[in-house]
Amino acid sequence: MHSAKLTTARLKRTFTIFSVILFSNQLFAQENSPYSRYGIGDVVPNQNISTRGMGGISAGYSDPQSLNLVNPAALGNTPTTIFDLGGEVDVRNLKSTTTPEKYKATNTLISYLQLGFPVASQKMMRKNIFWGMSFGLRPVTRISYKIETAGRLPGIDSVRNLYEGSGGLTQANVSTGFRIKQFSFGLSSGYAFGNKDYSTKLALINDSIAYYKSNSGSLTRFGGGFLNAGLQYDIITKKKGLLRLGAYTNFQQTLNAKRETIAQTIDYDADGGIQNIDTVSYTTGEKGKLVLPATYGFGFTFTPDSTRRLLIGADLEMTNWKDYRFYGQPDALQNNFTIRAGMQYQPAKANTPASNYWSFVKYRLGGYYGNDYVKLNNVNRLNYGVTVGAGLPLTSLQRLSYYREMVVLNTGIEYNARGNRQSFSIRENVVRFSIGLSMNARWFAKPKYD
């Protein structure tokens, strides 16, 4: 009971720290990604921090020390209560392909907050039936851009445009997974919600005539249910290695939306705030639908022997972005694919002394390659990256053997590139620093002694 209280106290402190970080992120985020203007915004990496270091492989991945956020079938291999949370810092570099201009932006955010636990009874486990559940919250996409352009309207005057956007999509999920002998299957469902807030401010520039500035904006709020499913199948090799095959799908979802739009003439006050001069048009409560496309993925992981020191894996993921619709209208999107591959290695052997800490660290390496789902001016862009990471145990082996608790600090560094020299307008490079905490505890196990 003492260990459960200690773990609960640690969990409360950790949750408080991450809550402060999440709140601070809303105040100080400086991200600026022009690509987030399209579709429902930039897609946030949806993998656990532990698998991000391996290129994001998830279809055939299952680990008793962390939760698989992509394939719910892995919940059938949840032996203890797992509290999983992660965050990231993105350093984004934008470079124009037509001018020497560059821009750098930094953003921090919480990647996920998830709690998983085993549900199967002792009777079920004796029959090789295992059952796990999880619930949590995570961002799916985010919209954040601010772009200013200057030009001239033929026969009229010089003009300056300011394009701004914010918002994104978030999911609250409840997931469950079963394992019956070598076969696992799972479902994840819940509620997806978010908003898109777009505006365009225009100012005509003239030395002798003062024009009013204009603002055209729209705010759309949306929400609705979603459903994901996954499968995994284990094959034991002759050397007691493990080949785990996996597949998952995120079914197409339709969200209900309400939109309000405004067109107005404006001016700015001394503090830079907007003052309405005249409202040209205003509509509210316009109902519509937001259709998000289906995603399909499959892959494998392989450990060559019973020591499980080495793990390798690969995934292929495809999304039908051409099916995206916003109030019945498509966007500059295309179907895309991503190939992921990665590996994990832990040097420790059965006789490695506990004092040799770095032998018990899990070292990770990976990468991914595919085409970008945003397609402008009929130009196909690449989207690729390389990743490294490590799983750092924060629990001593003595405490692990006595209390059966484990705390792991997962870290990852990712370099991502979108576009090339032939891309229209903007190339974008991102260095993403990820950190996650996985806490395992037998909170719901009935102790024999207190």
C-alpha positions as CSV (number, residue, x, y, z in Angstrom):
1,M,0.0,0.0,0.0
2,H,2.9,2.3,0.7
3,S,4.2,2.0,-2.9
4,A,0.7,2.7,-4.3
5,K,0.5,5.9,-2.2
6,L,4.0,6.9,-3.2
7,T,3.2,6.4,-6.9
8,T,-0.1,8.3,-6.6
9,A,1.7,11.2,-5.0
10,R,4.3,11.2,-7.8
11,L,1.5,11.1,-10.3
12,K,-0.3,14.1,-8.8
13,R,2.9,16.1,-8.9
14,T,3.7,15.1,-12.5
15,F,0.1,15.9,-13.6
16,T,0.3,19.3,-12.0
17,I,3.6,20.1,-13.8
18,F,2.2,19.1,-17.2
19,S,-1.0,21.0,-16.6
20,V,1.1,24.2,-16.0
21,I,3.1,23.5,-19.2
22,L,-0.2,23.0,-21.2
23,F,-1.6,26.2,-19.9
24,S,1.7,28.0,-20.6
25,N,1.6,26.7,-24.1
26,Q,-1.7,28.4,-24.8
27,L,-0.2,31.7,-23.7
28,F,3.3,31.6,-25.3
29,A,3.0,29.4,-28.4
30,Q,4.7,31.1,-31.3
31,E,4.2,28.5,-34.0
32,N,3.7,29.7,-37.6
33,S,3.1,27.1,-40.2
34,P,1.6,28.2,-43.6
35,Y,0.8,24.6,-44.4
36,S,-1.6,24.5,-41.4
37,R,-3.9,26.7,-43.5
38,Y,-5.1,23.7,-45.5
39,G,-7.5,20.9,-44.5
40,I,-8.0,20.7,-40.8
41,G,-4.5,22.0,-40.0
42,D,-1.1,20.4,-39.5
43,V,-1.4,16.7,-38.4
44,V,0.2,16.3,-34.9
45,P,2.4,13.1,-34.5
46,N,0.0,10.6,-33.0
47,Q,2.5,8.0,-31.7
48,N,3.8,7.4,-28.2
49,I,7.1,9.1,-27.5
50,S,8.7,5.7,-27.2
51,T,7.9,4.8,-30.8
52,R,8.6,8.2,-32.3
53,G,12.3,7.5,-31.7
54,M,11.8,4.5,-34.1
55,G,10.3,6.4,-37.0
56,G,6.8,6.2,-35.5
57,I,6.3,2.4,-36.1
58,S,3.0,1.4,-34.4
59,A,1.0,-1.3,-36.2
60,G,2.9,-4.3,-34.8
61,Y,4.3,-2.6,-31.7
62,S,3.3,-3.6,-28.1
63,D,5.2,-2.7,-24.9
64,P,4.1,-3.5,-21.3
65,Q,5.7,-0.2,-20.2
66,S,3.8,2.2,-22.4
67,L,0.6,2.6,-24.4
68,N,0.2,2.2,-28.2
69,L,-1.8,5.3,-29.2
70,V,-2.3,4.2,-32.8
71,N,-3.3,0.5,-32.7
72,P,-5.7,-0.2,-29.8
73,A,-5.2,-4.0,-30.2
74,A,-2.0,-3.6,-28.2
75,L,-4.1,-2.9,-25.1
76,G,-4.5,-6.7,-24.8
77,N,-0.9,-6.8,-23.6
78,T,-1.4,-4.3,-20.7
79,P,-0.2,-6.1,-17.5
80,T,-0.3,-3.2,-15.1
81,T,-1.8,0.3,-14.7
82,I,0.1,2.7,-17.0
83,F,0.0,6.4,-16.8
84,D,1.4,7.9,-20.0
85,L,1.9,11.5,-20.9
86,G,4.1,13.3,-23.4
87,G,5.1,16.7,-24.6
88,E,7.1,18.3,-27.4
89,V,9.0,21.4,-28.5
90,D,9.0,22.2,-32.2
91,V,11.6,24.4,-33.7
92,R,10.2,25.3,-37.2
93,N,12.3,26.9,-39.9
94,L,10.5,28.4,-43.0
95,K,12.3,29.4,-46.1
96,S,10.9,30.9,-49.3
97,T,11.8,29.3,-52.6
98,T,11.4,32.5,-54.4
99,T,13.1,35.0,-52.1
100,P,16.0,34.8,-49.5
101,E,13.6,35.4,-46.6
102,K,13.6,33.0,-43.7
103,Y,11.5,32.6,-40.6
104,K,11.9,30.7,-37.3
105,A,9.2,29.7,-34.9
106,T,9.0,27.7,-31.7
107,N,6.1,25.9,-30.2
108,T,5.5,23.7,-27.1
109,L,2.5,21.5,-26.5
110,I,1.3,18.5,-24.6
111,S,1.2,15.5,-27.0
112,Y,-1.1,13.2,-25.1
113,L,-2.4,12.3,-21.6
114,Q,-3.4,8.7,-21.3
115,L,-4.3,6.1,-18.6
116,G,-4.4,2.4,-19.3
117,F,-5.1,-0.6,-17.0
118,P,-5.8,-4.3,-17.2
119,V,-9.4,-5.5,-16.8
120,A,-9.2,-9.3,-17.3
121,S,-10.1,-11.5,-14.3
122,Q,-7.8,-14.3,-13.0
123,K,-10.2,-16.8,-14.6
124,M,-9.9,-15.1,-18.0
125,M,-6.1,-15.0,-17.8
126,R,-5.9,-18.7,-16.9
127,K,-7.7,-19.3,-20.3
128,N,-5.1,-17.1,-22.1
129,I,-7.6,-14.3,-22.4
130,F,-6.4,-10.8,-21.6
131,W,-8.2,-7.5,-21.6
132,G,-7.1,-3.9,-21.2
133,M,-8.7,-0.4,-21.4
134,S,-7.5,3.1,-21.6
135,F,-8.8,6.7,-21.8
136,G,-7.3,10.1,-22.4
137,L,-7.0,13.2,-24.4
138,R,-4.7,14.3,-27.2
139,P,-4.5,16.9,-30.0
140,V,-4.9,15.6,-33.6
141,T,-4.2,18.7,-35.6
142,R,-3.4,22.3,-35.0
143,I,-3.9,25.5,-37.0
144,S,-1.4,28.3,-36.4
145,Y,-0.3,30.7,-39.1
146,K,0.3,34.4,-39.7
147,I,1.4,35.5,-43.1
148,E,1.8,39.1,-44.5
149,T,2.1,39.8,-48.2
150,A,2.5,43.1,-50.1
151,G,1.6,43.8,-53.8
152,R,-0.3,46.0,-56.1
153,L,-3.8,45.8,-57.4
154,P,-3.6,46.6,-61.2
155,G,-5.0,50.1,-61.8
156,I,-5.9,50.6,-58.2
157,D,-3.2,50.9,-55.6
158,S,-0.6,49.1,-53.4
159,V,-2.1,46.6,-51.0
160,R,-1.0,44.7,-47.9
161,N,-2.7,41.5,-46.8
162,L,-2.5,39.8,-43.4
163,Y,-3.7,36.2,-43.3
164,E,-4.2,34.6,-39.9
165,G,-5.5,31.3,-38.6
166,S,-5.8,29.4,-35.4
167,G,-7.6,26.3,-34.0
168,G,-7.3,22.6,-34.5
169,L,-8.9,19.2,-33.7
170,T,-8.7,17.4,-30.3
171,Q,-9.9,13.9,-29.4
172,A,-11.1,12.5,-26.1
173,N,-10.9,8.8,-26.4
174,V,-11.9,5.5,-24.7
175,S,-10.1,2.4,-26.0
176,T,-10.2,-1.3,-25.3
177,G,-8.2,-4.3,-26.5
178,F,-8.4,-8.1,-26.1
179,R,-5.8,-10.8,-26.6
180,I,-6.9,-14.4,-27.0
181,K,-3.7,-16.6,-27.2
182,Q,-1.7,-15.1,-30.1
183,F,-4.5,-12.9,-31.6
184,S,-5.3,-9.4,-30.4
185,F,-8.0,-6.9,-31.5
186,G,-9.1,-3.5,-30.2
187,L,-11.4,-0.5,-30.7
188,S,-11.0,3.2,-29.9
189,S,-13.8,5.6,-29.9
190,G,-14.8,8.9,-28.3
191,Y,-15.5,12.5,-29.2
192,A,-13.5,14.8,-31.5
193,F,-14.0,18.6,-31.3
194,G,-12.3,21.8,-32.4
195,N,-12.5,25.0,-34.4
196,K,-11.1,26.9,-37.4
197,D,-10.7,30.6,-37.0
198,Y,-9.6,32.3,-40.2
199,S,-9.3,36.0,-41.1
200,T,-7.9,38.2,-43.9
201,K,-7.1,41.8,-43.3
202,L,-6.5,44.1,-46.2
203,A,-5.1,47.6,-46.3
204,L,-4.7,49.9,-49.3
205,I,-1.6,52.1,-49.2
206,N,-1.7,55.6,-50.7
207,D,0.4,58.7,-49.9
208,S,-2.6,61.1,-50.3
209,I,-5.8,59.1,-49.6
210,A,-6.6,57.3,-46.4
211,Y,-8.6,54.2,-47.0
212,Y,-10.4,52.2,-44.4
213,K,-8.9,48.7,-43.7
214,S,-11.1,45.6,-44.2
215,N,-11.4,42.4,-42.3
216,S,-13.1,39.2,-43.6
217,G,-13.2,36.3,-41.1
218,S,-14.9,33.1,-40.3
219,L,-15.1,31.0,-37.1
220,T,-16.3,27.4,-37.4
221,R,-16.8,25.1,-34.4
222,F,-17.3,21.3,-35.0
223,G,-17.6,18.1,-33.1
224,G,-18.6,14.4,-33.4
225,G,-17.8,10.8,-32.7
226,F,-14.9,8.7,-34.2
227,L,-14.0,5.1,-34.4
228,N,-10.7,3.4,-34.8
229,A,-9.9,-0.4,-34.9
230,G,-6.8,-2.6,-34.9
231,L,-5.5,-6.1,-35.1
232,Q,-2.3,-7.9,-34.0
233,Y,-1.1,-11.5,-34.4
234,D,2.0,-13.0,-32.7
235,I,4.2,-15.7,-34.4
236,I,6.8,-17.4,-32.2
237,T,10.0,-18.3,-34.2
238,K,12.2,-21.4,-33.6
239,K,14.7,-19.4,-31.5
240,K,11.8,-18.1,-29.3
241,G,11.8,-14.8,-31.2
242,L,8.6,-12.9,-31.8
243,L,7.2,-11.7,-35.1
244,R,4.2,-9.5,-34.4
245,L,2.0,-8.5,-37.4
246,G,-0.4,-5.6,-37.0
247,A,-3.0,-3.5,-38.9
248,Y,-5.2,-0.5,-38.0
249,T,-7.7,1.8,-39.5
250,N,-9.2,5.2,-38.6
251,F,-12.6,5.2,-40.2
252,Q,-13.9,8.2,-42.1
253,Q,-15.8,10.5,-39.8
254,T,-18.3,13.3,-40.3
255,L,-18.4,16.1,-37.8
256,N,-21.2,18.5,-37.3
257,A,-20.2,22.2,-37.8
258,K,-21.5,25.7,-37.2
259,R,-20.0,28.7,-38.8
260,E,-20.2,32.4,-38.4
261,T,-18.7,34.9,-40.9
262,I,-18.1,38.6,-40.9
263,A,-17.0,41.3,-43.4
264,Q,-16.3,44.7,-41.9
265,T,-14.2,47.9,-42.2
266,I,-11.8,48.4,-39.3
267,D,-9.1,50.5,-37.8
268,Y,-6.6,49.9,-35.1
269,D,-6.5,51.6,-31.7
270,A,-3.3,52.7,-29.9
271,D,-2.8,49.2,-28.4
272,G,-3.1,47.5,-31.7
273,G,-6.6,46.2,-31.1
274,I,-9.3,46.1,-33.8
275,Q,-12.0,48.8,-33.8
276,N,-15.1,48.0,-35.9
277,I,-16.1,50.9,-38.1
278,D,-18.9,49.4,-40.2
279,T,-20.2,45.8,-40.6
280,V,-20.8,45.0,-44.2
281,S,-22.2,41.5,-43.5
282,Y,-22.6,39.1,-40.6
283,T,-24.0,35.6,-40.5
284,T,-24.1,33.1,-37.6
285,G,-25.3,29.6,-37.0
286,E,-24.6,28.3,-40.5
287,K,-24.7,24.5,-40.2
288,G,-22.6,22.2,-42.2
289,K,-20.4,19.1,-42.2
290,L,-16.7,18.4,-41.9
291,V,-15.6,15.1,-43.4
292,L,-12.3,13.7,-42.3
293,P,-10.8,10.9,-44.4
294,A,-10.0,7.3,-43.5
295,T,-6.5,6.1,-42.7
296,Y,-5.2,2.6,-43.1
297,G,-1.9,1.1,-41.8
298,F,-0.2,-2.2,-41.4
299,G,3.3,-3.4,-40.4
300,F,5.3,-5.6,-38.2
301,T,7.9,-5.8,-35.4
302,F,10.4,-8.6,-34.9
303,T,12.6,-9.7,-32.0
304,P,15.0,-12.4,-33.0
305,D,15.3,-14.3,-29.7
306,S,13.8,-14.6,-26.2
307,T,16.0,-11.9,-24.7
308,R,14.0,-9.2,-26.5
309,R,17.1,-7.0,-26.5
310,L,16.8,-6.1,-30.2
311,L,13.5,-5.0,-31.9
312,I,13.1,-4.0,-35.5
313,G,9.9,-3.0,-37.4
314,A,8.3,-1.2,-40.3
315,D,4.9,0.3,-41.2
316,L,3.0,1.5,-44.2
317,E,0.3,4.1,-43.7
318,M,-2.1,5.6,-46.2
319,T,-4.8,8.4,-45.9
320,N,-7.4,9.3,-48.4
321,W,-7.2,13.1,-48.1
322,K,-9.0,13.6,-51.4
323,D,-12.2,12.6,-49.5
324,Y,-11.8,15.7,-47.2
325,R,-14.7,18.1,-47.3
326,F,-15.5,21.3,-45.5
327,Y,-19.1,22.4,-46.0
328,G,-19.1,20.2,-49.1
329,Q,-15.9,21.8,-50.6
330,P,-12.6,20.0,-51.1
331,D,-9.2,21.6,-50.4
332,A,-5.7,21.5,-51.9
333,L,-5.1,18.0,-50.6
334,Q,-4.1,14.7,-52.1
335,N,-4.0,11.0,-50.9
336,N,-0.7,10.3,-49.2
337,F,1.4,7.5,-47.9
338,T,4.2,7.2,-45.3
339,I,6.7,4.3,-44.9
340,R,8.2,4.1,-41.4
341,A,11.1,1.9,-40.2
342,G,13.0,1.7,-36.9
343,M,14.8,-0.3,-34.3
344,Q,15.4,-0.5,-30.6
345,Y,18.3,-2.0,-28.7
346,Q,18.9,-2.6,-25.0
347,P,22.5,-3.7,-24.2
348,A,21.8,-5.4,-20.9
349,K,22.1,-9.2,-20.6
350,A,20.7,-11.5,-18.0
351,N,23.9,-11.2,-15.9
352,T,24.5,-7.5,-16.4
353,P,24.9,-5.9,-12.9
354,A,22.3,-3.3,-11.8
355,S,25.0,-0.7,-11.3
356,N,25.7,-0.5,-15.1
357,Y,22.8,1.9,-15.7
358,W,23.4,2.7,-19.4
359,S,23.1,-1.0,-20.3
360,F,19.5,-0.8,-19.2
361,V,18.7,2.2,-21.4
362,K,16.7,1.4,-24.6
363,Y,18.3,3.1,-27.6
364,R,16.1,3.9,-30.6
365,L,16.7,4.9,-34.3
366,G,14.4,5.3,-37.2
367,G,13.0,7.3,-40.1
368,Y,10.0,7.8,-42.4
369,Y,9.4,8.8,-46.0
370,G,6.3,9.7,-48.0
371,N,4.5,12.4,-49.9
372,D,2.9,15.4,-48.3
373,Y,-0.9,15.5,-48.2
374,V,-0.9,19.3,-49.1
375,K,-0.7,19.8,-52.9
376,L,-0.4,23.3,-54.3
377,N,-0.1,24.3,-57.9
378,N,-0.1,20.7,-58.9
379,V,3.3,20.2,-57.3
380,N,3.9,17.0,-55.3
381,R,6.0,17.6,-52.1
382,L,8.0,15.1,-50.1
383,N,7.6,14.6,-46.4
384,Y,10.4,12.7,-44.7
385,G,12.4,12.6,-41.5
386,V,14.9,10.8,-39.3
387,T,14.5,10.1,-35.6
388,V,16.6,9.0,-32.6
389,G,15.4,8.4,-29.0
390,A,16.0,6.6,-25.7
391,G,14.0,5.0,-22.9
392,L,15.7,6.0,-19.6
393,P,14.6,3.9,-16.6
394,L,14.0,6.0,-13.5
395,T,13.3,3.0,-11.2
396,S,16.1,1.0,-9.6
397,L,16.2,-2.7,-10.4
398,Q,15.9,-3.5,-6.7
399,R,12.7,-1.5,-6.4
400,L,11.4,-2.9,-9.6
401,S,11.8,-6.5,-8.4
402,Y,10.2,-5.7,-5.1
403,Y,7.3,-3.4,-6.0
404,R,6.8,-4.4,-9.6
405,E,6.6,-0.7,-10.5
406,M,8.5,1.0,-13.4
407,V,8.9,4.6,-14.4
408,V,10.5,5.3,-17.7
409,L,11.5,8.7,-19.2
410,N,11.2,8.4,-23.0
411,T,13.0,10.9,-25.2
412,G,13.1,11.6,-28.9
413,I,14.6,14.0,-31.5
414,E,13.1,14.2,-34.9
415,Y,14.2,16.1,-38.0
416,N,11.4,16.6,-40.5
417,A,11.5,18.2,-44.0
418,R,8.5,19.2,-46.1
419,G,9.1,20.3,-49.7
420,N,12.2,20.7,-51.9
421,R,13.8,23.3,-54.1
422,Q,11.1,22.7,-56.7
423,S,8.3,23.3,-54.2
424,F,6.1,26.3,-54.7
425,S,6.5,29.2,-52.2
426,I,7.7,27.6,-48.9
427,R,10.0,24.9,-47.7
428,E,9.6,23.9,-44.0
429,N,12.0,22.1,-41.7
430,V,11.1,21.0,-38.2
431,V,13.3,19.8,-35.4
432,R,11.1,18.2,-32.8
433,F,12.2,17.5,-29.2
434,S,9.9,15.0,-27.5
435,I,9.7,13.8,-23.9
436,G,7.3,11.4,-22.3
437,L,6.8,9.7,-18.9
438,S,5.5,6.2,-18.6
439,M,4.5,5.1,-15.1
440,N,3.6,1.5,-14.3
441,A,2.0,0.4,-11.0
442,R,-0.2,-2.4,-9.7
443,W,-2.8,0.0,-8.2
444,F,-5.7,-2.3,-8.5
445,A,-4.0,-5.5,-7.4
446,K,-5.2,-6.8,-4.1
447,P,-2.2,-7.2,-1.8
448,K,-1.8,-10.3,0.5
449,Y,0.0,-8.2,3.2
450,D,-0.4,-4.6,4.2
